[in-house]
Amino acid sequence: MLRQSPSITGPPKGEMAQFKHLQLLTRLPDSKFDQAHASGATTPHSGIYKCQGCGTEIISTAGDPLPPPSHHQHSLNQGGVAWQLIVATV
């Protein structure tokens, strides 16, 4: 299941998903957070993914395809659509 962030243009680059209770999250220095995944690729880990070009965030479930390039529009200077895991679910 995929859900798009309510923002059409996405948050400013560098911001991330928001949260209230830090004690509910665990910092994990894992390489799964460093990889970029192509549009339409199989989601490797369930969680929140951020487009590296524009900052749009989506939720994707492991085994489901990540959104295709037509999911949202980019300007030429934003480059292609690539998804990076920013918050993993357990």
C-alpha positions in Angstrom: 0.0 0.0 0.0 1.3 3.4 -0.9 0.3 6.8 0.5 1.6 10.1 -0.8 2.5 12.9 1.5 -0.3 15.6 1.5 2.3 18.1 0.2 2.2 18.4 -3.6 5.7 19.8 -4.0 7.2 18.0 -1.0 9.0 19.6 1.9 12.3 21.5 1.5 15.2 19.2 0.8 16.9 18.2 4.0 13.8 17.9 6.1 12.4 14.5 7.1 9.3 12.9 8.4 8.0 14.6 11.6 7.4 12.9 14.9 6.5 13.9 18.5 7.8 11.2 20.8 11.5 10.5 20.3 11.4 7.6 22.8 9.2 5.6 20.3 12.0 5.6 17.7 15.3 3.8 17.7 18.4 5.1 16.0 19.9 2.3 13.9 23.2 2.8 12.0 22.2 0.4 9.2 23.2 0.5 5.5 19.6 -0.1 4.5 19.1 3.7 5.1 21.9 4.6 2.7 20.6 3.0 -0.5 18.7 4.7 -3.3 16.0 2.5 -5.0 14.7 3.1 -8.5 11.1 3.8 -9.3 9.1 0.7 -9.6 11.7 -1.5 -7.8 10.5 -3.9 -5.2 10.4 -2.3 -1.8 13.1 -4.0 0.3 11.9 -2.8 3.8 8.6 -1.5 5.0 8.6 2.1 6.0 8.7 5.7 4.9 10.7 6.5 1.8 11.8 9.9 0.6 12.3 11.0 -3.0 15.9 12.1 -3.3 15.1 14.7 -6.0 12.2 16.6 -4.4 11.6 15.3 -0.9 8.2 13.8 -1.4 7.6 11.1 1.2 5.6 7.9 0.7 4.8 4.8 2.8 5.6 1.5 1.1 5.4 -2.2 2.3 8.1 -4.7 1.7 7.5 -6.7 -1.4 5.3 -4.0 -3.0 6.6 -1.9 -5.9 7.9 1.6 -5.2 6.0 4.3 -7.1 6.7 4.7 -10.8 8.4 7.8 -12.3 4.9 9.1 -13.2 3.9 9.2 -9.5 4.8 12.9 -9.2 6.4 15.6 -11.4 10.0 16.8 -11.1 11.6 19.9 -12.7 14.8 19.2 -14.7 17.1 20.4 -11.9 15.5 17.9 -9.5 16.7 15.0 -11.6 15.1 11.5 -11.7 13.0 9.8 -9.0 14.9 7.7 -6.6 13.6 6.5 -3.2 15.5 6.3 0.1 14.3 4.6 3.3 14.2 7.2 6.1 12.1 5.4 8.7 11.8 1.6 8.8 9.0 -0.3 10.5 9.5 -3.4 12.6 
